[in-house]
């Protein structure tokens, strides 16, 4: 391993990242065969266009804007040669409090907004890289840019894309948040992660709404995470069958992640910002339904839950309250 790559990886770990790997970017990723195991499409752009033409992105219109740019990092950062993929473990040993009257929030949203946590760490690591290679150009993202981060995390050896379409790490299971630094620096690449799902289909079977249309492909329009976070429609626009299957989930869904066998030995995170609060670990539905918009903004000021917006969150809570007698 080159000294630059070694020093950079150590700096990433010193800054609190739990996983780091490097992927080499070819001159055009559109021409590269990069399909995951079990998927019939030949390359990254084909996979994205297939997903879009099926309408699986729902109302997330930004996913369809310039798909060739999303599939090719060299169109995001000219002369991009390497991608530093970074993972932050968010698993805690705490269990959700699902006593009657409580809702369920996805684990990644139990603590502070990870975008802010990542941004600070990514900028620090960019400064380290530029101190090692002053002429390089960098650009960093944490689920905020036109980068297919799960694919590049697999290419960088952090794990593989599972049949639920999320990254699975042999060390951290399904519990890595991802960010990346695109750079013009030539860094030593890691071996891509091998797909170890085998014949397992537990995640496919666990999905409450059947949103995994086929292995490795998720129909967001049926996915509870999409419905409770990204979807802006009111209750009347939501299929009643989907509402029933949402159960008590008011922000996100962990069902397909929870059942993954690779979670069996996942270590608890040492990242303070990922620790749950009483509110996020066991959110009381009646209390949440009474929040005003101002109280919602104040309560979740540092939380990813703001993404659902006040009206969307209240819609989710109302559905969970209606589902409670069926629990």
ABEGO torsion letter per residue (X at the ends): XBAAAAAAAAAAAAAGBABBBBBBBBABAAABBABBBGBABABAAAAAAAAAAAGAAEABAAAABGAAAAABAAAABBGBABBBBBBBBABBABBBBABBGBBBBBAAAABBBAAAAAAAAAAAAAAAAAAABAABBBBBBBGABBBBAAAAAAAAGAEBBBAAGBBBBAAAEAABBBBBBBBABBBBBBBBBBBAAEABAAAAAABAAGABABBGBBBAAABAAAAAAABABBAAABBAAAAAAAEABABEBAAAAAABAAAAABBBBABAAABBBAAAABBBAAAAAABBAAAAAAAAAABAAAAAEAAAAAAAAAAAAAAAAAX
